[in-house]
C-alpha cells in the first residue's frame, strides 16, 4: 500500500472521528455560532447583490437555495435553536423564490417588443417585480426580528 493511499484513507477517517467528538461535546454557544455563521453567509449574499441584473438575481436565488440547504443540514441539538433553524430555512426559501420571481420578471422586460403586447408584458413584469420586492421586504423584517431573538437567546448563559 503506497503512502499516498494510506493518507487518503486515514485523513477522512480522522476527520470523521474529530467531527464526531466535537459534535458530541457541542454546547449552545457553539451551535449558535454555527447557525449564525450560515445565516450571515446568506445575508451577506443578499446585501452584496441588491439591485443587480437578471443573471445575478437568478444566481443569487440559486445561492440562497444552497444557504437554505446548509442551514437545514446543521445538526443542532438545542430545541430552541432547532426552532430558529426551521424559521431561517423558511425565510431563505421564500426569499430565494421572491428573488427568482423578480429576476424572471426583469428578464421578461428585456425581451418585450415595442408594441402594445410588449407594453402589457412590461406592465405585468413590473407588477410581479413590485410584488416580489414587497414580499422580500416583509421577509427581511422577519429575518431581522428572528436574528434579534436568536442573538438574545444565544447571549443568555446556559
Phi, psi and omega in degrees: 000128183285161181296318180299318180295321178300315180292329178295328179274317185291318184301309180296324179294316179297317179297318180297317179296316180298317180293323179295316180295314181293322181291331178288326183264011187286135178254182182301318183298314181291325176294319176301314182299318180295315180295315180298319181300315182289319178297317179297327176300313179295318180296318180292327175299317180294312180301320183291329187251014180300136175069025181272175184281180186305305185299318180293321179297316180293323177292319177301319178301316178294320178297321179291329174298320178294318178298317178303314179297318180297319178297315181296332182274353178298133179267092180254141180254337180291121184301320180294319178293327175298323177295316176299317180302311181299317179293321178291326175300313179297317181299310182290327175298311181295321179293318178300316180295319180295319180293320178296318179298315179295320179297317178295319179295319178297321177297324179295327180291332181288336182259000182291138180272163177279077181207178178298315180294327177294318178295321177296319178298317179294318179296318178297316179297319180298319177298316179295319179296314179300318178298314180297321179292322177296315178298314181298321178296316178298316180296321178299318178295319177298319180296316178299315179298315180296319179296319178297317178298317181293317178299319178298314179297316184291336181274352177284141178294153182286000000 
